[in-house]
Amino acid sequence: MDHDLSNRPADKRAGFARWLVSKDCTGCWKAARDADSESKEEWLATKRAAEQDAAAAWATQFDMPPLEGPGKTLNWGERSRHQLMTAAHTALVVEGTWDDADWAELEEKARSITRAGWWIDQRDAEGTDLMELLDAATVQDRGSENPFR
């Protein structure tokens, strides 16, 4: 692309010309940005699918109940639950002092929370805070066939 440098002071033209050489033209920049955006979306979709598969396998393995809520929140809720439970297990059992009985109690309380939105709301919580968060959950966060109601 051609640039008219006549409106620049003479002592600024050479530096600006050097800078222009190092940059893509507007059309090239937009094409690269759009391609980069598509590759990010593809990468994110692949990552989310892998996380979803891991969350579903984990839920089956540990007998976690299906979550409830609007359809668009269910997968996100499942991924959030899996990530928080995994972080809690690492912090409390693997790196902490909890035994199997302590963890079993937490798992039972976690099974009682079936509202996907609750798990999404806790997605940034520390694993060490999970028991306190589970204790603070409301009746609306628990499933309809819940013994902890």
Order of alpha helices (4+ residues) and beta strands (2+ residues): alpha-alpha-alpha-alpha-alpha-alpha
